[in-house]
Each structure stands twice: as structure tokens, then as C-alpha cells.
């Protein structure tokens, strides 16, 4: 009898331990979602209680073939099993962008050591394959340090255009076996298709996916890059200065609306000092006139769409699981990009997990949804956290 009871107790203990092991990623993912979604109230209080304390370390420099790149660690208390490289999209604030720092803290609070690193080209409004080089080098640097990667692998989490670039980098031979998972959060499959969408509103078709009119931010970024082909040489720098001022104002709306309004006003004033055609182009930017500016950009899209910056055109796919997360009405990178990219990667042999969510706009969790959609998002992130 004693032996039978001991065996029964052992079985119960193993069952409880197994349940706790399986449930832990869901609990961490739920806590992460509550924080990132700013749900507030008792739910966020419970998430605060369960999250680990996070130390934000001073910025440091990561060596890459494009030079040293600034990065910052977010280190959770306790044992760390996995580190992640978190990469923002096209944004001049880089690793100091408020949404990025909040996400980095929340990810670290769920038990992942996070290194946030902005890509120099993306902070300068350029989308190039050089950024994939930087991701590759930073991943190799992290994977070579046992304190950061106990098993020699790291996870990649790329936001917006950094999502597609992370997939490009993860498939490269030098780091293919050093990536535990790669997450593309609102990322692209083909850069040329996305630029065409931003200029024309025409997205690649995908079953059950809605195409929404493009955000005006996109044409401003394209014009910034193409300015040297659209205006006389003497006008390039002043036009880019005006566009940069507008883009900064757009970014400041998330930080300080008073400063944002003043910066928008400055961008409008700068039109008066520009000759034609720069004055008209900057006026279109300030007026968010995508319909007028978009067609003018179409002839220049081919030179802006570097094929090597598109995961669908990469010579090899990641060996690690690829997680594609996209909002169902994205106005910067159309939702269909992740659907089409997922099919392409699967056809080439990659393990792909795709979630199209109504909770997300463009790389942000800021919309309410039914309980089932919340659960789907939690389950998706739990799968990421298990890797």
C-alpha cells in the first residue's frame, strides 16, 4: 500500500510539474500582452506582480561591418534561458523610441534578456540590404557570448521593415544555426511590392485579406530617399531637411503633442523657402496628400527597392521557426505581405507560424477585440517564448 501511494503521489507531482512547465509560456505571454496592450486595472496589476524586475543597462557599441552600432540591454532578474535581438523599424529615434523601450522592458519582464538595436539605415529613412548585414553581425556577436546565448542561439524580433530584414539575415549561412526563432512583427515579404502599395494603394492580393489606403508616412519616406532623382542637386538637401522635419513631427505625436505641433508648423514654414519643384513636393508631404505625391514617385520605385532586402528573394530561408504577426488592416505594410511571405517560406521548407490579428494596427497592440482573438495572440507569443 505504501509503495502504491508513493507511486500515485509521484505521478501527481509529475503531472503538476508538467502542467506548470506547459502553462508557464502562456502565463508569461499573457503577462506580456497585458503590459503591451495597456489593459490597466486588476489585469495589469496582476501582470506587474508576476513580471520580473528589469535592469536597463547603459548603451554599448556592437561591432558590425557597417561600423559600431549603438544598442541597449534590458536584463531581467533571475536565470535567463534566452536572449533576443529587438530591432525597430523606420524611425529616427532608434533605440530611444518610446514604444520600443516599453516593448523591450515588457519582453524582459517576461524572462527574456533583450538587446535593442536600431539599424543605422532605417534611422536615416533608408531600407537597404546593408541592414540585414548589421543584423547578421549583431546576431553572431550575441551568439558567441555564453552569458547572452547559453546554447549559442538567440531570437530575432524585427518590427515593421526590420521584420523582413530579420528573416533575410536569419537565412544566411553564417548565422543560420545561431537563430532560435525569428519574429516579423508587421514586416514585409517583398520591398518593391510594399513601396508600390505606399505610392498607389495597390497591394498583392491574398484570400480573406482586406487592403486599406496607405498611410502618408510611407510616401514621405520614399520621397526622402528619391529626392536626389526628383529635384535639381541644389534642392536635394533643403527638401530632405523639410521632409525630415515633418517625419520628426509625426514621431513626436507619441511623445509630446505640443512639440509635435510646433514641428509640424516649422515644416509648413519651410515650404516658403523652397524653389519649385521642391516646394510642391514638401507641400504634398505636409498636406498628407498621398494621391498627388504617390504617382510622382512610381517611376522611381525600382531604384529604391533593393531585391536583397526582400525575404522572398533571399537565396535561403531560416532554419529556425519563423513567426509572422500582422495587423488585419495595416496601412504601412499591407497585411497580405505576411500571408504571401508565409506561403513562400513554407514552399521553400521553412517552419512558419502566421497570425493575422485585429488587435494590432501597424506593429502596435492598441485595439480591443473579442476574447478569442486575445487568446490567439497569447498562444502565438507563448509559442515564441518556448523557443
C-alpha positions as CSV (number, residue, x, y, z in Angstrom):
1,X,0.0,0.0,0.0
2,X,2.8,2.4,0.9
3,X,4.5,1.7,-2.4
4,X,1.3,2.2,-4.4
5,X,0.6,5.5,-2.5
6,X,4.1,6.7,-3.2
7,X,3.8,5.9,-6.9
8,X,0.5,7.8,-7.0
9,X,1.9,10.8,-5.3
10,X,4.9,10.8,-7.7
11,X,2.5,10.6,-10.6
12,X,0.5,13.6,-9.3
13,X,3.7,15.5,-8.7
14,X,4.9,14.8,-12.2
15,X,1.5,15.8,-13.7
16,X,1.5,19.1,-11.7
17,X,5.1,19.8,-12.8
18,X,4.3,19.1,-16.4
19,X,1.3,21.3,-16.3
20,X,3.3,24.1,-14.8
21,X,6.0,23.7,-17.4
22,X,3.5,23.8,-20.3
23,X,1.5,26.6,-18.8
24,X,4.4,28.9,-18.0
25,X,4.9,30.3,-21.5
26,X,1.2,31.1,-21.7
27,X,1.3,32.9,-18.3
28,X,4.4,34.9,-19.5
29,X,2.7,35.6,-22.8
30,X,-0.4,36.8,-21.1
31,X,1.5,39.0,-18.8
32,X,3.4,40.4,-21.8
33,X,0.2,41.1,-23.7
34,X,-1.4,42.8,-20.7
35,X,1.5,45.2,-20.4
36,X,2.0,45.9,-24.1
37,X,-1.7,46.4,-24.6
38,X,-2.0,48.7,-21.6
39,X,-5.2,46.9,-20.4
40,X,-4.9,48.6,-17.0
41,X,-6.9,47.7,-13.9
42,X,-6.6,44.5,-12.0
43,X,-5.2,42.6,-15.0
44,X,-2.2,44.9,-15.3
45,X,-1.7,44.9,-11.6
46,X,-1.5,41.1,-11.7
47,X,0.9,41.3,-14.6
48,X,3.0,43.7,-12.7
49,X,3.2,41.3,-9.8
50,X,4.2,38.4,-11.9
51,X,6.7,40.2,-14.1
52,X,10.4,40.1,-13.3
53,X,12.3,43.2,-12.3
54,X,14.3,44.6,-15.2
55,X,17.6,46.4,-15.2
56,X,18.2,48.8,-18.1
57,X,22.0,48.8,-18.8
58,X,23.9,51.7,-20.3
59,X,24.1,51.8,-24.1
60,X,27.0,50.0,-25.6
61,X,28.5,49.5,-29.1
62,X,28.1,46.4,-31.2
63,X,30.8,45.7,-33.9
64,X,29.4,45.2,-37.4
65,X,30.8,45.5,-40.9
66,X,28.9,48.8,-41.2
67,X,30.7,50.2,-38.1
68,X,29.9,50.2,-34.4
69,X,26.1,50.3,-33.8
70,X,24.5,51.5,-30.5
71,X,22.5,49.0,-28.6
72,X,21.0,48.6,-25.1
73,X,20.4,45.6,-22.9
74,X,17.3,45.0,-20.8
75,X,18.2,42.3,-18.3
76,X,15.6,40.5,-16.2
77,X,16.3,39.3,-12.7
78,X,16.9,35.6,-12.2
79,X,18.0,32.9,-14.6
80,X,17.8,33.8,-18.3
81,X,17.4,30.9,-20.8
82,X,17.1,33.0,-24.0
83,X,18.2,36.4,-25.3
84,X,16.6,38.3,-28.1
85,X,17.7,40.9,-30.5
86,X,14.9,43.5,-30.8
87,X,15.0,45.8,-33.9
88,X,12.8,48.8,-34.6
89,X,11.6,49.9,-38.0
90,X,12.0,53.2,-39.8
91,X,12.3,55.7,-37.0
92,X,14.9,58.4,-36.3
93,X,14.7,57.9,-32.5
94,X,16.3,54.5,-32.8
95,X,16.7,52.6,-29.5
96,X,15.2,55.6,-27.6
97,X,11.8,55.4,-29.4
98,X,9.2,55.2,-26.6
99,X,7.2,52.3,-28.0
100,X,10.4,50.3,-28.5
101,X,11.7,50.9,-25.0
102,X,8.3,49.9,-23.5
103,X,8.2,46.7,-25.5
104,X,11.8,45.9,-24.6
105,X,11.0,46.3,-20.9
106,X,7.9,44.1,-21.2
107,X,9.7,41.4,-23.1
108,X,12.5,41.4,-20.5
109,X,9.9,41.3,-17.7
110,X,8.6,38.0,-19.3
111,X,12.1,36.5,-18.7
112,X,13.9,37.2,-22.0
113,X,17.1,39.2,-22.0
114,X,16.7,41.8,-24.7
115,X,19.2,43.7,-26.7
116,X,17.5,46.6,-28.5
117,X,19.5,47.8,-31.5
118,X,18.4,50.3,-34.2
119,X,19.6,49.8,-37.8
120,X,21.6,52.9,-39.0
121,X,20.0,52.9,-42.4
122,X,16.4,52.7,-41.0
123,X,17.0,55.6,-38.6
124,X,18.1,57.5,-41.7
125,X,15.0,56.6,-43.7
126,X,16.7,54.1,-46.0
127,X,15.6,50.5,-46.4
128,X,18.6,48.5,-47.7
129,X,20.2,45.1,-47.6
130,X,23.0,46.7,-45.5
131,X,20.6,46.5,-42.6
132,X,20.5,42.7,-43.0
133,X,24.3,42.7,-42.7
134,X,24.1,44.6,-39.4
135,X,21.5,42.1,-38.1
136,X,23.7,39.2,-39.2
137,X,26.8,40.6,-37.5
138,X,24.9,41.5,-34.2
139,X,23.4,38.0,-34.0
140,X,26.8,36.4,-34.5
141,X,28.2,38.7,-31.8
142,X,25.5,37.8,-29.3
143,X,25.6,34.1,-30.1
144,X,29.3,33.9,-29.4
145,X,28.8,35.1,-25.8
146,X,27.7,32.3,-23.3
147,X,26.2,34.9,-21.0
148,X,23.9,36.1,-23.7
149,X,23.3,32.8,-25.5
150,X,23.9,29.7,-23.3
151,X,23.1,27.3,-26.2
152,X,24.7,29.5,-28.8
153,X,21.4,30.8,-30.2
154,X,19.4,34.0,-30.0
155,X,15.9,35.0,-31.1
156,X,15.3,37.8,-33.6
157,X,12.3,40.2,-33.2
158,X,12.1,42.7,-36.1
159,X,9.4,45.4,-36.2
160,X,8.0,46.7,-39.5
161,X,10.6,46.7,-42.2
162,X,13.1,45.3,-39.7
163,X,10.9,42.2,-39.6
164,X,11.5,41.3,-43.3
165,X,15.2,42.2,-42.9
166,X,15.5,39.9,-39.9
167,X,14.2,37.0,-42.0
168,X,16.7,37.8,-44.7
169,X,19.6,37.8,-42.1
170,X,18.3,34.6,-40.3
171,X,18.6,32.6,-43.5
172,X,22.2,33.5,-44.1
173,X,24.8,30.6,-43.7
174,X,26.9,32.5,-41.1
175,X,24.1,32.6,-38.5
176,X,21.5,30.1,-39.8
177,X,22.2,27.7,-36.9
178,X,22.6,30.5,-34.4
179,X,18.9,31.7,-34.5
180,X,16.4,30.2,-32.2
181,X,13.4,31.9,-33.7
182,X,12.7,34.9,-35.9
183,X,9.6,37.1,-35.4
184,X,8.5,39.5,-38.1
185,X,6.0,42.0,-36.5
186,X,4.2,43.8,-39.3
187,X,7.0,43.0,-41.7
188,X,7.4,42.8,-45.5
189,X,7.9,40.0,-47.9
190,X,8.9,42.0,-51.0
191,X,10.1,45.5,-50.6
192,X,9.1,46.5,-54.2
193,X,5.5,45.4,-53.6
194,X,5.3,47.5,-50.4
195,X,6.7,50.6,-52.0
196,X,4.2,50.2,-54.9
197,X,1.4,49.9,-52.3
198,X,2.5,53.0,-50.4
199,X,2.6,55.0,-53.6
200,X,-0.6,53.6,-55.3
201,X,-2.7,51.8,-52.7
202,X,-2.5,48.6,-54.7
203,X,-1.4,45.6,-52.6
204,X,-0.7,42.0,-53.5
205,X,-4.0,40.0,-53.3
206,X,-4.4,37.4,-50.6
207,X,-7.6,35.4,-49.7
208,X,-9.7,37.0,-47.0
209,X,-7.3,39.9,-46.5
210,X,-8.6,43.5,-46.7
211,X,-6.5,46.2,-48.3
212,X,-6.7,49.6,-46.7
213,X,-5.5,53.0,-48.1
214,X,-1.8,53.6,-47.3
215,X,-0.5,55.8,-44.5
216,X,1.0,59.1,-45.6
217,X,4.2,58.4,-43.7
218,X,5.3,55.9,-46.4
219,X,5.3,58.4,-49.3
220,X,7.3,60.9,-47.2
221,X,10.0,58.2,-46.6
222,X,10.1,57.3,-50.3
223,X,10.4,60.9,-51.3
224,X,13.2,61.4,-48.8
225,X,15.2,58.6,-50.4
226,X,14.4,59.5,-54.0
227,X,14.9,63.3,-53.6
228,X,18.2,63.2,-55.5
229,X,16.5,61.9,-58.6
230,X,13.4,64.2,-58.4
231,X,14.8,67.7,-57.9
232,X,17.9,69.6,-59.0
233,X,21.1,68.9,-57.0
234,X,21.0,72.2,-55.1
235,X,17.4,71.4,-53.9
236,X,18.1,67.9,-52.5
237,X,19.4,68.9,-49.1
238,X,16.8,71.5,-48.3
239,X,14.0,69.2,-49.5
240,X,15.2,66.4,-47.3
241,X,15.5,68.8,-44.4
242,X,11.9,69.7,-44.8
243,X,10.8,66.0,-45.1
244,X,12.9,65.1,-42.1
245,X,11.2,67.8,-40.0
246,X,7.8,66.5,-41.0
247,X,8.7,62.9,-40.1
248,X,10.1,64.0,-36.8
249,X,6.9,65.8,-36.0
250,X,5.0,62.7,-36.9
251,X,7.1,60.7,-34.4
252,X,6.8,63.4,-31.7
253,X,3.0,62.9,-31.7
254,X,3.6,59.9,-29.5
255,X,5.8,61.8,-27.1
256,X,4.9,65.5,-26.8
257,X,1.9,66.8,-28.8
258,X,2.8,70.4,-28.2
259,X,6.3,69.9,-29.6
260,X,4.9,67.9,-32.4
261,X,2.5,70.7,-33.4
262,X,5.4,73.2,-33.3
263,X,7.5,70.9,-35.5
264,X,4.6,70.4,-38.0
265,X,4.3,74.2,-38.2
266,X,8.0,74.5,-38.8
267,X,7.8,72.0,-41.7
268,X,5.0,74.1,-43.3
269,X,7.0,77.3,-42.9
270,X,10.0,75.6,-44.7
271,X,7.9,75.4,-47.9
272,X,8.2,79.1,-48.3
273,X,12.0,79.0,-48.7
274,X,12.0,76.3,-51.3
275,X,12.0,76.7,-55.1
276,X,10.0,74.5,-57.4
277,X,9.5,71.6,-57.7
278,X,10.7,71.1,-54.1
279,X,8.1,73.5,-52.6
280,X,5.2,71.5,-54.2
281,X,6.7,68.2,-53.1
282,X,7.1,69.3,-49.5
283,X,3.6,70.8,-49.6
284,X,2.2,67.4,-50.6
285,X,4.1,65.9,-47.7
286,X,2.7,68.4,-45.2
287,X,-0.8,68.1,-46.5
288,X,-0.5,64.2,-46.3
289,X,-1.6,64.2,-50.0
290,X,-0.8,60.6,-50.9
291,X,-3.0,60.8,-54.1
292,X,-0.9,63.7,-55.5
293,X,2.5,62.6,-54.4
294,X,2.2,58.8,-54.9
295,X,2.0,58.8,-58.7
296,X,5.1,61.1,-58.9
297,X,7.1,58.5,-57.0
298,X,6.1,55.5,-59.1
299,X,8.8,55.9,-61.8
300,X,11.5,55.9,-59.1
301,X,10.4,52.9,-57.1
302,X,12.5,50.4,-58.9
303,X,15.7,52.0,-57.8
304,X,14.5,52.2,-54.2
305,X,13.5,48.5,-53.9
306,X,16.8,46.7,-53.2
307,X,16.0,43.0,-54.1
308,X,18.4,41.8,-51.4
309,X,16.3,43.5,-48.8
310,X,13.3,41.2,-49.5
311,X,13.0,37.8,-47.7
312,X,11.1,36.4,-50.7
313,X,14.1,37.0,-52.9
314,X,16.7,35.7,-50.3
315,X,18.7,32.7,-51.5
316,X,17.9,30.6,-48.4
317,X,15.3,30.5,-45.7
318,X,15.8,30.4,-41.9
319,X,16.4,27.0,-40.3
320,X,14.6,28.4,-37.2
321,X,10.9,28.8,-36.9
322,X,9.5,32.0,-38.4
323,X,6.7,33.8,-36.7
324,X,4.7,36.3,-38.8
325,X,2.5,38.6,-36.8
326,X,0.5,41.2,-38.6
327,X,-2.5,43.5,-38.0
328,X,-5.5,42.8,-40.2
329,X,-5.8,46.4,-41.5
330,X,-2.2,47.6,-41.7
331,X,-1.7,50.9,-43.6
332,X,2.1,50.9,-43.7
333,X,3.0,47.3,-44.8
334,X,-0.2,45.7,-46.1
335,X,-1.4,42.6,-44.3
336,X,-1.2,40.5,-47.4
337,X,2.6,40.7,-47.2
338,X,2.8,38.3,-44.3
339,X,0.3,35.9,-45.9
340,X,2.1,35.7,-49.2
341,X,5.5,35.6,-47.5
342,X,4.3,32.8,-45.2
343,X,3.3,30.7,-48.2
344,X,6.6,31.4,-50.0
345,X,8.7,30.4,-46.9
346,X,6.7,27.2,-46.4
347,X,7.1,26.2,-50.0
348,X,10.9,26.6,-49.5
349,X,10.8,24.4,-46.5
350,X,10.7,26.8,-43.6
351,X,8.5,26.3,-40.4
352,X,6.1,29.2,-40.4
353,X,3.6,30.4,-37.8
354,X,1.2,33.1,-39.0
355,X,-1.2,35.2,-37.0
356,X,-3.3,38.0,-38.5
357,X,-4.8,39.9,-35.6
358,X,-7.5,42.5,-35.3
359,X,-5.8,43.7,-32.1
360,X,-2.8,45.1,-34.0
361,X,-2.6,48.2,-36.2
362,X,0.9,48.5,-37.5
363,X,3.3,46.8,-35.1
364,X,1.3,48.1,-32.2
365,X,-1.2,46.4,-29.8
366,X,-3.7,49.1,-29.3
367,X,-7.2,47.8,-30.3
368,X,-9.8,45.9,-28.3
369,X,-11.0,42.6,-29.6
370,X,-13.0,39.5,-28.6
371,X,-11.7,37.1,-26.0
372,X,-10.9,34.5,-28.7
373,X,-8.6,37.0,-30.5
374,X,-6.8,37.8,-27.3
375,X,-6.3,34.1,-26.6
376,X,-4.9,33.6,-30.1
377,X,-2.4,36.3,-29.6
378,X,-1.4,34.9,-26.2
379,X,-1.0,31.4,-27.7
380,X,1.1,32.8,-30.5
381,X,3.5,34.6,-28.1
382,X,3.6,31.6,-25.8
383,X,4.9,29.6,-28.8
384,X,7.6,32.2,-29.4
385,X,8.6,32.3,-25.7
386,X,9.1,28.5,-25.7
387,X,11.8,28.6,-28.3
